[in-house]
Amino acid sequence: LNLAENWGNVGLLIEPSTDSKVKRVLTTIDLTEPVLEEAITKQCQFILSYHPPIFSSFKRLLQSNAKDRIIMKCIANNISVYSPHTCWDSIDNGVNDWIGSCFDCSSKVPIKPNLSVVNAGMGRIITLSTPLPLDKICDILRSHLGIKHLRLGHADYKCWAKRHMSTNQQYDTIKTIGICAGSGGSLLKDVDTDLYITGEMSHHEVLAVIAEGRSVLLSEHTHTERGFLASVVKLLHTQVEGGVEFLVSEADCNPIETI
């Protein structure tokens, strides 16, 4: 938990009212009402939710509010909830490393290094072993994330040429990539790479990237995170003793559809 950003809310968020043995854990990116129903149906005693379902402080719990209903239902069903969020972003071989693992890299470093833990920190900058054309990068990333579509903010040609004046690097040939799971607008700002990969950016953030002579690939927020859960479940099965079963939620999904 020492890797978490100070603005986050990580750790054990809901503790069961009675002591019970954990036999089954459901992993999810978002703890929504369908995911909670799945946990109850599958008789899970513990939910490992990447995004914290409790983030802001509150003064009351009401049935009219979906977040409140989730909290109350977890308590009523004696289900614990734990959120790692930015710890998973920062840790070595975490979410950001998983995103970059589909590329053959000669180096990788955090964008914002953790001063206490080696190789940990927010975001990643990777250098490709062999430069790749942008369209090939798109193919590799779509396959890795398991999605059909990406949104591309395409580098302005003149700005690209100006940026690469000293090296004469061919347009749309990618050597370096900045990676940020989720929403990368603030972390990736001014990071000196040919391409950014993240889930989402605002309209004006994308305009600024293009004008800097860089391209950006947007997959939607949770598409940069959800595929990591399979790796987590595989690791937990080897690390946790006692016959605990770990599941990836089937109800968890991206809230935005491309139609």
Secondary structure, DSSP 8 states (H G I E B T S, - for coil): -TTS-TTS--EEEE--SS-----EEEEESS--HHHHHHHHHTT-SEEEESS-S--S--S---TTSHHHHHHHHHHHTT-EEEE-THHHHHSTTSHHHHHHTTS-EEEEE-SEE-SSSTT-EESEEEEEEEEEEHHHHHHHHHHHHT-S--EEE---HHHHHHHTTTTT--TTEEEEEEEEEEE-HHHHTT---SEEEEEE--HHHHHHHHHTT-EEEE--GGGGTTTHHHHHHHHHHHH--SS-EEEE-SS---S----
